[in-house]
């Protein structure tokens, strides 16, 4: 169990640490925050069971924090510690579900009694949530599949839609007067491993639980019904026939129920109102598009309408990024094999994602497809006939940085950055390894030096040119020639200079320039070191 101490004075946080008998309350991790704003970020990440907080802070005061906890982290218990005996503060604490209001200076007995009450309340509610979840699963396991098939047929099979509606009305699933409807799709994320673990990795049990929670808010008032949609990819649909009610308020209540059970809020794509059942096919497209075009940067918005999604895309803060903007930089970075260049390319792309002010699952899906196409084209361009086996290896992916799901519950800029960085590093590695296997790189490197010795040749440039590391080139020169890379280039230049010295019409300055040495004095010094004589003495020896 985790606890969070929130106070803008470090000495007060230290005092709370010392006064509470954490071990006795079975609290194993104690976190700290110096403001309400900082506390919100920690609560989102760490999800502590208990928050001990000050009421008056400079940045994000206690009332704001209590309000946020009550709305977005309702299962977290909190205790207020304050230096003010203010009735309004006490009233606010009670209103937002606070366990206790303790005055400073803090007394050992009072704070431990309050912590004990908070921990007991949290454990009781946690056990209730677990039992409720088990009950949901049992109920949904016996849900007749044929009922879901009939409801699904209303949407995707216009031939039998009317007959399916009559059967559903006859069985009391849909009320007879209902002739208009609204369709809602719930965002599901099969890649959310943390949530799936709670259901033993069984996505079907997860879907059953979600459906049952939704129906607890729909069926008592006979507003509609939630069900598994069987007409395509796994989806959870809600069919509403009470279309006059506020759909956003209904979704907020359902989401609170989902959060209490699953500790997760979900996204809902909502259609316009249409005829039942003839309008359902179009309504499903509307709801799906609303989810596909929701702005992932607005992470606290859970109800998505088709018009709102279109308006968000139209009023982005800039031009939406396209992968073509960074493609050439990625290619150069991969070919160079430089981790620094690859990291810079990945970070620039991640920055481009947010440059337009709008990121949608539709955009992410398009960018992801473009990236994988880029990888395939580059491998085929460089490896030719050997590309298929390399692509097969690359498609296995990196288990530590799996490809994020574009339509997930939430958007993480860091997850997409880490995935793109991992993909580029792995691509550079495979290309380098396969290229080395297909040829003797040292033969080609030596040939390249012979052809380009007058140029400024660096170890990094040559390594990147032949898709090998600097360390590989340096090591191979030592092994095969007994000298390092730079000395080898000097040796080549001096041998070329010896040939040029046999031409009496060439001056030393010209020869030095022709072999890539721009300082004639330095050329003479290096020449003597290599040949044992000066250039003039060498000319004399060859009779010129």
RODO-2510 file (C-alpha; in nm, 4 decimals, decimal comma):
residues 544
     n   res          X          Y          Z
     1     x     0,0000     0,0000     0,0000
     2     x     0,1203     0,3524    -0,0839
     3     x     0,0718     0,6836     0,0968
     4     x     0,1377     1,0397    -0,0210
     5     x     0,2252     1,3340     0,2059
     6     x     0,1397     1,6740     0,0544
     7     x     0,2694     1,9941     0,2171
     8     x     0,4682     2,2880     0,0863
     9     x     0,6894     2,2787     0,3975
    10     x     0,9518     2,0038     0,4032
    11     x     0,9684     2,0076     0,7845
    12     x     0,5969     1,9267     0,8070
    13     x     0,6355     1,6380     0,5620
    14     x     0,9246     1,5083     0,7706
    15     x     0,7179     1,5365     1,0873
    16     x     0,4338     1,3327     0,9367
    17     x     0,6849     1,0680     0,8259
    18     x     0,8146     1,0369     1,1809
    19     x     0,4775     1,0474     1,3597
    20     x     0,2909     0,7820     1,1590
    21     x     0,3616     0,4175     1,2401
    22     x     0,3618     0,3108     0,8756
    23     x     0,4561    -0,0504     0,9371
    24     x     0,1678    -0,1017     1,1772
    25     x    -0,0727     0,0228     0,9082
    26     x     0,0977    -0,1995     0,6467
    27     x     0,1950     0,0976     0,4306
    28     x     0,5162     0,0081     0,2518
    29     x     0,5829     0,3124     0,0299
    30     x     0,5641     0,6794     0,1342
    31     x     0,5729     0,9472    -0,1357
    32     x     0,5950     1,3262    -0,0983
    33     x     0,4702     1,6300    -0,2916
    34     x     0,5355     1,9985    -0,2283
    35     x     0,2157     2,1275    -0,3922
    36     x    -0,1307     2,0236    -0,4979
    37     x    -0,0342     2,0279    -0,8651
    38     x     0,2625     1,8003    -0,8006
    39     x     0,0395     1,5724    -0,5937
    40     x    -0,2056     1,5292    -0,8823
    41     x     0,0715     1,4050    -1,1108
    42     x     0,1949     1,1608    -0,8452
    43     x    -0,1586     1,0325    -0,7760
    44     x    -0,2128     0,9719    -1,1481
    45     x     0,1104     0,7748    -1,1705
    46     x     0,1413     0,5957    -0,8343
    47     x    -0,2289     0,5675    -0,7315
    48     x    -0,1707     0,5858    -0,3532
    49     x    -0,4383     0,4500    -0,1224
    50     x    -0,3937     0,7382     0,1246
    51     x    -0,3150     1,1103     0,0921
    52     x    -0,2227     1,3203     0,3959
    53     x    -0,2476     1,6811     0,2821
    54     x    -0,2164     2,0412     0,3933
    55     x    -0,5098     2,2732     0,3302
    56     x    -0,3126     2,5912     0,2486
    57     x    -0,0394     2,5703    -0,0171
    58     x     0,1003     2,8232    -0,2624
    59     x     0,0642     2,6053    -0,5732
    60     x    -0,2554     2,4015    -0,5951
    61     x    -0,4307     2,4368    -0,2585
    62     x    -0,5975     2,1660    -0,0556
    63     x    -0,9536     2,2352    -0,1693
    64     x    -0,8511     2,2052    -0,5351
    65     x    -0,6684     1,8826    -0,4606
    66     x    -0,9651     1,7397    -0,2664
    67     x    -1,1999     1,8265    -0,5516
    68     x    -0,9726     1,6555    -0,8042
    69     x    -0,9304     1,3428    -0,5878
    70     x    -1,3050     1,3200    -0,5341
    71     x    -1,3701     1,3365    -0,9090
    72     x    -1,0812     1,1452    -1,0619
    73     x    -0,9369     0,9250    -0,7862
    74     x    -1,2425     0,8445    -0,5782
    75     x    -1,0959     0,5299    -0,4237
    76     x    -0,8075     0,7298    -0,2695
    77     x    -0,8658     0,8256     0,0956
    78     x    -0,7353     1,1551     0,2315
    79     x    -0,6690     1,3198     0,5658
    80     x    -0,6409     1,6982     0,5967
    81     x    -0,3737     1,8497     0,8231
    82     x    -0,4148     2,2251     0,8740
    83     x    -0,3031     2,5100     1,0930
    84     x    -0,6454     2,6770     1,0582
    85     x    -0,9489     2,5831     1,2690
    86     x    -1,1838     2,7001     0,9956
    87     x    -1,5361     2,5555     0,9782
    88     x    -1,5518     2,6022     0,5994
    89     x    -1,2346     2,3964     0,5589
    90     x    -1,3854     2,1210     0,7754
    91     x    -1,7083     2,1350     0,5760
    92     x    -1,5176     2,1036     0,2476
    93     x    -1,3263     1,8053     0,3852
    94     x    -1,6484     1,6269     0,4804
    95     x    -1,8157     1,7196     0,1524
    96     x    -1,5370     1,5609    -0,0516
    97     x    -1,5196     1,2447     0,1560
    98     x    -1,2188     1,3217     0,3746
    99     x    -1,1496     1,0802     0,6599
   100     x    -1,0382     1,3377     0,9180
   101     x    -0,9357     1,7018     0,9769
   102     x    -0,6338     1,7341     1,2074
   103     x    -0,4987     2,0617     1,3446
   104     x    -0,1301     2,1465     1,3678
   105     x     0,0776     2,0817     1,5706
   106     x     0,0143     1,7197     1,4822
   107     x    -0,0286     1,4725     1,7673
   108     x     0,0976     1,1157     1,7356
   109     x    -0,2235     0,9526     1,8552
   110     x    -0,4546     1,1667     1,6393
   111     x    -0,2666     1,1135     1,3135
   112     x    -0,2314     0,7373     1,3644
   113     x    -0,6000     0,7009     1,4529
   114     x    -0,6935     0,8874     1,1341
   115     x    -0,4572     0,6763     0,9231
   116     x    -0,6019     0,3590     1,0745
   117     x    -0,9572     0,4685     0,9828
   118     x    -0,8512     0,5627     0,6289
   119     x    -0,6692     0,2341     0,5687
   120     x    -0,9650     0,0320     0,7010
   121     x    -1,2083     0,2222     0,4762
   122     x    -0,9869     0,1749     0,1708
   123     x    -0,9500    -0,1996     0,2343
   124     x    -1,3238    -0,2445     0,2824
   125     x    -1,4029    -0,0687    -0,0459
   126     x    -1,1274    -0,2571    -0,2267
   127     x    -1,2736    -0,5892    -0,1141
   128     x    -1,6195    -0,4764    -0,2248
   129     x    -1,4810    -0,3863    -0,5665
   130     x    -1,3210    -0,7281    -0,6005
   131     x    -1,6411    -0,9088    -0,5063
   132     x    -1,8411    -0,6868    -0,7392
   133     x    -1,6051    -0,7662    -1,0243
   134     x    -1,6331    -1,1419    -0,9648
   135     x    -2,0121    -1,1125    -0,9624
   136     x    -2,0062    -0,9215    -1,2914
   137     x    -1,7969    -1,1915    -1,4547
   138     x    -2,0272    -1,4701    -1,3347
   139     x    -2,3361    -1,2869    -1,4598
   140     x    -2,1898    -1,2198    -1,8006
   141     x    -2,0640    -1,5739    -1,8462
   142     x    -2,4263    -1,6873    -1,8702
   143     x    -2,5392    -1,4030    -2,1001
   144     x    -2,7107    -1,5657    -2,4001
   145     x    -2,4921    -1,5247    -2,7061
   146     x    -2,7975    -1,5342    -2,9309
   147     x    -2,9226    -1,2084    -2,7740
   148     x    -2,5978    -1,0343    -2,8632
   149     x    -2,6165    -1,1821    -3,2132
   150     x    -2,9692    -1,0412    -3,2559
   151     x    -2,8597    -0,6982    -3,1343
   152     x    -2,5577    -0,7085    -3,3649
   153     x    -2,7786    -0,8001    -3,6598
   154     x    -2,9731    -0,4764    -3,6095
   155     x    -2,6533    -0,2929    -3,7035
   156     x    -2,4792    -0,4937    -3,9741
   157     x    -2,7509    -0,7017    -4,1434
   158     x    -3,0283    -0,4822    -4,2900
   159     x    -3,1990    -0,7871    -4,4423
   160     x    -3,2918    -0,9321    -4,1035
   161     x    -3,2826    -0,6097    -3,8997
   162     x    -3,6607    -0,5695    -3,8778
   163     x    -3,7216    -0,9325    -3,7842
   164     x    -3,4433    -0,9158    -3,5255
   165     x    -3,6054    -0,6045    -3,3768
   166     x    -3,9425    -0,7795    -3,3523
   167     x    -3,7867    -1,0736    -3,1653
   168     x    -3,6028    -0,8398    -2,9276
   169     x    -3,9266    -0,6476    -2,8604
   170     x    -4,1175    -0,9729    -2,8063
   171     x    -3,8600    -1,0906    -2,5536
   172     x    -3,8742    -0,7589    -2,3680
   173     x    -3,5172    -0,6550    -2,4488
   174     x    -3,6259    -0,3415    -2,6378
   175     x    -3,9525    -0,1593    -2,5537
   176     x    -4,2200    -0,1668    -2,8232
   177     x    -4,2589     0,2107    -2,8661
   178     x    -3,8873     0,2611    -2,9428
   179     x    -3,8437     0,3734    -3,3044
   180     x    -3,5446     0,6079    -3,2695
   181     x    -3,2059     0,5312    -3,1248
   182     x    -2,8537     0,6422    -3,0564
   183     x    -2,5523     0,4110    -3,0803
   184     x    -2,2422     0,4342    -2,8626
   185     x    -1,9179     0,2406    -2,9091
   186     x    -1,6770     0,1942    -2,6183
   187     x    -1,3056     0,2162    -2,6855
   188     x    -1,1444    -0,1212    -2,6126
   189     x    -0,7692    -0,1750    -2,5934
   190     x    -0,6517    -0,5351    -2,6230
   191     x    -0,2953    -0,4166    -2,5644
   192     x    -0,3589    -0,2928    -2,2107
   193     x    -0,1635    -0,5718    -2,0426
   194     x    -0,1954    -0,4289    -1,6938
   195     x    -0,5756    -0,4426    -1,7089
   196     x    -0,5792    -0,7834    -1,8790
   197     x    -0,3640    -0,9330    -1,6031
   198     x    -0,6481    -0,8742    -1,3591
   199     x    -0,8603    -1,1037    -1,5778
   200     x    -0,5980    -1,3728    -1,6200
   201     x    -0,5122    -1,2466    -1,9668
   202     x    -0,8643    -1,3328    -2,0891
   203     x    -0,9988    -1,0423    -2,2962
   204     x    -1,3428    -1,2064    -2,3161
   205     x    -1,3822    -1,1855    -1,9385
   206     x    -1,2775    -0,8212    -1,9526
   207     x    -1,5399    -0,7452    -2,2172
   208     x    -1,8073    -0,9254    -2,0138
   209     x    -1,7206    -0,7181    -1,7086
   210     x    -1,7431    -0,3907    -1,9046
   211     x    -2,0791    -0,4882    -2,0562
   212     x    -2,2242    -0,5788    -1,7180
   213     x    -2,1079    -0,2560    -1,5528
   214     x    -2,2670    -0,0531    -1,8334
   215     x    -2,5952    -0,2408    -1,8025
   216     x    -2,6156    -0,1618    -1,4321
   217     x    -2,6631     0,2016    -1,5321
   218     x    -2,8895     0,1338    -1,8317
   219     x    -3,1322    -0,1433    -1,7522
   220     x    -3,2894    -0,0296    -1,4217
   221     x    -3,4244     0,2821    -1,5978
   222     x    -3,4764     0,0910    -1,9253
   223     x    -3,2696     0,3490    -2,1150
   224     x    -3,0848     0,1043    -2,3373
   225     x    -2,8602    -0,2005    -2,3407
   226     x    -2,4872    -0,2724    -2,3664
   227     x    -2,3654    -0,5786    -2,5574
   228     x    -2,0764    -0,7331    -2,7469
   229     x    -2,1027    -0,6367    -3,1117
   230     x    -2,0357    -0,9407    -3,3313
   231     x    -2,0346    -0,7699    -3,6703
   232     x    -1,6606    -0,7075    -3,7007
   233     x    -1,3629    -0,6374    -3,4761
   234     x    -1,4261    -0,6873    -3,1025
   235     x    -1,6369    -0,3937    -2,9871
   236     x    -1,8711    -0,3088    -2,7056
   237     x    -2,1826    -0,1218    -2,8157
   238     x    -2,4561     0,0587    -2,6272
   239     x    -2,7963     0,0931    -2,7930
   240     x    -2,9977     0,3805    -2,6430
   241     x    -3,3675     0,4234    -2,7089
   242     x    -3,4153     0,6977    -2,4470
   243     x    -3,2427     0,9503    -2,6747
   244     x    -3,3718     1,2642    -2,5029
   245     x    -3,1526     1,2198    -2,1944
   246     x    -2,8120     1,3858    -2,1693
   247     x    -2,5731     1,1313    -2,3161
   248     x    -2,2683     1,3036    -2,1652
   249     x    -2,4122     1,2742    -1,8129
   250     x    -2,4956     0,9075    -1,8698
   251     x    -2,1435     0,8363    -1,9945
   252     x    -1,9959     1,0189    -1,6949
   253     x    -2,1935     0,7940    -1,4571
   254     x    -2,0963     0,4781    -1,6461
   255     x    -1,7339     0,5870    -1,6471
   256     x    -1,7400     0,6419    -1,2724
   257     x    -1,8707     0,2880    -1,2332
   258     x    -1,5963     0,1552    -1,4611
   259     x    -1,3377     0,3435    -1,2612
   260     x    -1,4598     0,2118    -0,9269
   261     x    -1,4351    -0,1459    -1,0551
   262     x    -1,1468    -0,1364    -1,3025
   263     x    -0,9587     0,1821    -1,1954
   264     x    -0,9842     0,2981    -1,5559
   265     x    -1,2052     0,5408    -1,7464
   266     x    -1,2884     0,4622    -2,1073
   267     x    -1,3680     0,6607    -2,4209
   268     x    -1,7128     0,6568    -2,5807
   269     x    -1,7901     0,7338    -2,9453
   270     x    -2,1460     0,8656    -2,9786
   271     x    -2,3608     0,8775    -3,2917
   272     x    -2,6344     1,1215    -3,3817
   273     x    -2,9981     1,0190    -3,3340
   274     x    -3,1421     0,7950    -3,6090
   275     x    -3,4273     0,5628    -3,6926
   276     x    -3,4385     0,2201    -3,5275
   277     x    -3,3212    -0,0067    -3,6840
   278     x    -3,2600     0,1433    -4,0300
   279     x    -3,0206     0,4124    -3,9098
   280     x    -2,7961     0,1878    -3,6992
   281     x    -2,5458     0,1004    -3,9735
   282     x    -2,4745     0,4691    -4,0346
   283     x    -2,4721     0,5385    -3,6605
   284     x    -2,2049     0,2756    -3,6022
   285     x    -1,9846     0,4450    -3,8637
   286     x    -2,0392     0,7807    -3,6916
   287     x    -1,9488     0,6431    -3,3483
   288     x    -1,6424     0,4627    -3,4818
   289     x    -1,5218     0,7772    -3,6590
   290     x    -1,5745     0,9846    -3,3440
   291     x    -1,3392     0,7486    -3,1578
   292     x    -1,0941     0,7341    -3,4459
   293     x    -1,0750     1,1147    -3,4671
   294     x    -1,0754     1,2047    -3,0987
   295     x    -0,7962     1,4351    -2,9898
   296     x    -0,5619     1,2260    -2,7769
   297     x    -0,4055     1,5393    -2,6297
   298     x    -0,7347     1,6085    -2,4477
   299     x    -0,6992     1,3122    -2,2150
   300     x    -0,9776     1,4131    -1,9751
   301     x    -1,2444     1,4119    -2,2495
   302     x    -1,4294     1,0782    -2,2640
   303     x    -1,7491     1,1539    -2,4595
   304     x    -1,6770     1,1969    -2,8320
   305     x    -1,9321     1,3178    -3,0858
   306     x    -1,8761     1,3092    -3,4649
   307     x    -1,9146     1,6866    -3,4974
   308     x    -1,6743     1,7523    -3,2091
   309     x    -1,4089     1,5253    -3,3606
   310     x    -1,4333     1,6999    -3,6972
   311     x    -1,4214     2,0435    -3,5334
   312     x    -1,1131     1,9490    -3,3270
   313     x    -0,9297     1,8353    -3,6395
   314     x    -1,0310     2,1488    -3,8299
   315     x    -0,9197     2,3848    -3,5514
   316     x    -0,5796     2,2345    -3,4726
   317     x    -0,3105     2,4787    -3,3681
   318     x    -0,0975     2,4083    -3,6775
   319     x    -0,0607     2,1930    -3,9853
   320     x    -0,0830     1,8217    -3,8955
   321     x     0,2537     1,6512    -3,9207
   322     x     0,3198     1,3963    -4,1931
   323     x     0,5853     1,1276    -4,1850
   324     x     0,7357     1,2520    -4,5118
   325     x     0,8654     1,5547    -4,3170
   326     x     1,1120     1,3383    -4,1241
   327     x     1,1612     1,0437    -4,3589
   328     x     1,4882     1,1640    -4,5166
   329     x     1,6352     1,2479    -4,1742
   330     x     1,5472     0,8973    -4,0532
   331     x     1,7116     0,7400    -4,3575
   332     x     2,0350     0,9336    -4,3110
   333     x     2,0391     0,8556    -3,9366
   334     x     1,9883     0,4813    -3,9915
   335     x     2,2532     0,4611    -4,2629
   336     x     2,5017     0,6512    -4,0457
   337     x     2,4578     0,3990    -3,7649
   338     x     2,5078     0,6856    -3,5151
   339     x     2,2998     0,6460    -3,1995
   340     x     2,3111     1,0232    -3,1493
   341     x     2,1714     1,0879    -3,4975
   342     x     1,9051     0,8189    -3,4567
   343     x     1,7990     0,9554    -3,1171
   344     x     1,7742     1,3087    -3,2581
   345     x     1,5629     1,1850    -3,5515
   346     x     1,3273     0,9960    -3,3205
   347     x     1,2863     1,2930    -3,0861
   348     x     1,2175     1,5307    -3,3737
   349     x     0,9430     1,3022    -3,5006
   350     x     0,7873     1,2838    -3,1535
   351     x     0,7927     1,6636    -3,1397
   352     x     0,6242     1,6745    -3,4815
   353     x     0,3373     1,4653    -3,3415
   354     x     0,2270     1,7463    -3,1117
   355     x     0,3103     2,0369    -3,3419
   356     x    -0,0415     2,0579    -3,4838
   357     x    -0,2197     2,0594    -3,1471
   358     x    -0,4263     1,7557    -3,2483
   359     x    -0,3319     1,3880    -3,2421
   360     x    -0,5969     1,1327    -3,3285
   361     x    -0,5876     0,7516    -3,3384
   362     x    -0,6455     0,7860    -3,7126
   363     x    -0,3260     0,9947    -3,7462
   364     x    -0,1240     0,7547    -3,5310
   365     x    -0,2414     0,4585    -3,7348
   366     x    -0,1385     0,6337    -4,0565
   367     x     0,2021     0,7341    -3,9149
   368     x     0,2635     0,3844    -3,7847
   369     x     0,1859     0,2347    -4,1269
   370     x     0,4166     0,4900    -4,2935
   371     x     0,7005     0,4027    -4,0547
   372     x     0,6705     0,0292    -4,1219
   373     x     0,6577     0,0965    -4,4979
   374     x     0,9699     0,3134    -4,4655
   375     x     1,1472     0,0291    -4,2865
   376     x     1,0531    -0,2219    -4,5559
   377     x     1,1609     0,0045    -4,8429
   378     x     1,4965     0,0907    -4,6843
   379     x     1,5768    -0,2754    -4,6181
   380     x     1,4927    -0,3704    -4,9765
   381     x     1,6909    -0,0771    -5,1136
   382     x     2,0066    -0,1697    -4,9212
   383     x     1,9917    -0,5502    -4,8981
   384     x     1,8185    -0,6405    -5,2229
   385     x     1,7685    -1,0179    -5,2459
   386     x     1,8547    -1,0606    -4,8775
   387     x     1,5752    -0,8255    -4,7670
   388     x     1,3067    -1,0864    -4,6898
   389     x     1,4997    -1,2660    -4,4161
   390     x     1,6036    -0,9331    -4,2610
   391     x     1,2438    -0,8081    -4,2608
   392     x     1,1282    -1,1324    -4,1010
   393     x     1,3777    -1,0721    -3,8206
   394     x     1,2741    -0,7079    -3,7799
   395     x     0,9025    -0,7881    -3,7717
   396     x     0,9517    -0,9885    -3,4528
   397     x     0,9793    -0,6508    -3,2796
   398     x     1,1325    -0,5498    -2,9487
   399     x     0,9496    -0,7047    -2,6501
   400     x     1,0691    -0,4203    -2,4259
   401     x     0,9288    -0,1530    -2,6597
   402     x     0,6247    -0,2997    -2,8367
   403     x     0,4440    -0,0937    -3,0962
   404     x     0,1807     0,1202    -2,9179
   405     x    -0,1826     0,0679    -3,0116
   406     x    -0,3023     0,3832    -3,1965
   407     x    -0,6517     0,3524    -3,0506
   408     x    -0,5496     0,2813    -2,6902
   409     x    -0,7201     0,4167    -2,3812
   410     x    -0,4583     0,6905    -2,3496
   411     x    -0,1799     0,8518    -2,5518
   412     x     0,1814     0,8469    -2,4320
   413     x     0,4273     1,0587    -2,6262
   414     x     0,7095     0,8724    -2,4508
   415     x     0,5801     0,5294    -2,5573
   416     x     0,5756     0,6359    -2,9231
   417     x     0,9226     0,7936    -2,8905
   418     x     1,0671     0,4810    -2,7285
   419     x     0,9081     0,2590    -2,9944
   420     x     1,0397     0,4667    -3,2851
   421     x     1,3872     0,4873    -3,1276
   422     x     1,3950     0,1113    -3,0705
   423     x     1,2753     0,0465    -3,4267
   424     x     1,5423     0,2730    -3,5793
   425     x     1,8255     0,1349    -3,3655
   426     x     1,7263    -0,2222    -3,4475
   427     x     1,6947    -0,1355    -3,8175
   428     x     2,0433     0,0192    -3,8218
   429     x     2,1853    -0,2838    -3,6405
   430     x     2,0291    -0,5410    -3,8747
   431     x     2,1321    -0,3478    -4,1867
   432     x     2,4892    -0,3188    -4,0601
   433     x     2,5116    -0,6871    -3,9647
   434     x     2,3591    -0,8111    -4,2913
   435     x     2,5749    -0,5767    -4,4994
   436     x     2,8899    -0,7036    -4,3270
   437     x     2,7932    -1,0648    -4,3927
   438     x     2,7368    -0,9975    -4,7628
   439     x     3,0837    -0,8571    -4,8277
   440     x     3,4319    -0,8102    -4,6891
   441     x     3,3962    -0,4503    -4,5716
   442     x     3,7701    -0,3984    -4,5184
   443     x     3,8425    -0,4663    -4,8868
   444     x     3,5849    -0,2060    -4,9858
   445     x     3,7035     0,0408    -4,7213
   446     x     4,0645     0,0148    -4,8409
   447     x     3,9484     0,0599    -5,1995
   448     x     3,7462     0,3629    -5,0951
   449     x     4,0511     0,5186    -4,9245
   450     x     4,2619     0,4545    -5,2343
   451     x     4,0072     0,6437    -5,4427
   452     x     3,9392     0,9271    -5,1984
   453     x     4,2687     0,9804    -5,0131
   454     x     4,2927     1,3505    -5,1215
   455     x     3,9649     1,4191    -4,9310
   456     x     3,9165     1,4758    -4,5603
   457     x     3,8416     1,1198    -4,4441
   458     x     3,7177     1,0604    -4,0897
   459     x     3,6696     0,7315    -3,9102
   460     x     3,3023     0,8141    -3,8471
   461     x     3,2385     0,8979    -4,2137
   462     x     3,3967     0,5795    -4,3465
   463     x     3,2221     0,3595    -4,0870
   464     x     2,8848     0,5120    -4,1742
   465     x     2,9497     0,4724    -4,5448
   466     x     2,9900     0,0966    -4,5078
   467     x     2,7313     0,0388    -4,2298
   468     x     2,9808    -0,0686    -3,9675
   469     x     3,0797     0,0822    -3,6351
   470     x     3,3810     0,3049    -3,5740
   471     x     3,5104     0,0428    -3,3320
   472     x     3,4906    -0,2261    -3,6022
   473     x     3,6972    -0,0217    -3,8514
   474     x     3,9550     0,0753    -3,5897
   475     x     3,9940    -0,2836    -3,4688
   476     x     4,0234    -0,4294    -3,8204
   477     x     4,2962    -0,1854    -3,9256
   478     x     4,4991    -0,2819    -3,6203
   479     x     4,4474    -0,6518    -3,6915
   480     x     4,5132    -0,6493    -4,0682
   481     x     4,7692    -0,3695    -4,1097
   482     x     4,9220    -0,3299    -3,7649
   483     x     4,8472     0,0449    -3,7623
   484     x     4,5485     0,2596    -3,6821
   485     x     4,3060     0,4109    -3,9339
   486     x     4,4576     0,7608    -3,9507
   487     x     4,8129     0,6249    -3,9882
   488     x     4,6983     0,4055    -4,2759
   489     x     4,5593     0,7102    -4,4609
   490     x     4,8907     0,8933    -4,4055
   491     x     5,0749     0,5910    -4,5415
   492     x     4,8592     0,5866    -4,8555
   493     x     4,9113     0,9595    -4,9104
   494     x     5,2921     0,9301    -4,8771
   495     x     5,3029     0,6382    -5,1247
   496     x     5,1023     0,8467    -5,3721
   497     x     5,3364     1,1415    -5,3069
   498     x     5,6400     0,9246    -5,3923
   499     x     5,4914     0,8571    -5,7350
   500     x     5,4172     1,2259    -5,7904
   501     x     5,7706     1,3267    -5,6847
   502     x     5,9014     1,1448    -5,9886
   503     x     5,7462     1,4200    -6,2012
   504     x     6,0051     1,7056    -6,2041
   505     x     5,7436     1,9575    -6,3195
   506     x     5,5424     1,9340    -5,9977
   507     x     5,6341     2,1537    -5,7045
   508     x     5,6223     2,0224    -5,3476
   509     x     5,3248     2,2461    -5,2633
   510     x     5,1328     2,1032    -5,5591
   511     x     5,2115     1,7469    -5,4617
   512     x     5,1109     1,8087    -5,1002
   513     x     4,7773     1,9541    -5,2150
   514     x     4,7188     1,6639    -5,4560
   515     x     4,7526     1,4037    -5,1798
   516     x     4,5263     1,5911    -4,9373
   517     x     4,7842     1,7741    -4,7221
   518     x     4,7341     2,1501    -4,7387
   519     x     5,0469     2,2593    -4,5458
   520     x     5,3747     2,1945    -4,7342
   521     x     5,5830     2,2124    -4,4151
   522     x     5,3618     1,9581    -4,2455
   523     x     5,3772     1,7451    -4,5615
   524     x     5,7593     1,7461    -4,5535
   525     x     5,7611     1,6552    -4,1845
   526     x     5,5186     1,3636    -4,2300
   527     x     5,6990     1,2462    -4,5440
   528     x     6,0348     1,2308    -4,3627
   529     x     5,8766     1,0424    -4,0741
   530     x     5,7320     0,7834    -4,3128
   531     x     6,0119     0,7598    -4,5747
   532     x     6,3156     0,8432    -4,3592
   533     x     6,4169     1,1299    -4,5913
   534     x     6,2723     1,4653    -4,6927
   535     x     6,0802     1,4982    -5,0212
   536     x     6,3779     1,6807    -5,1795
   537     x     6,6183     1,4070    -5,0675
   538     x     6,3827     1,1446    -5,2069
   539     x     6,3791     1,3233    -5,5447
   540     x     6,7559     1,3272    -5,5415
   541     x     6,7685     0,9538    -5,4820
   542     x     6,5471     0,8807    -5,7805
   543     x     6,7705     1,1035    -5,9995
   544     x     6,5342     1,3972    -6,0519
***
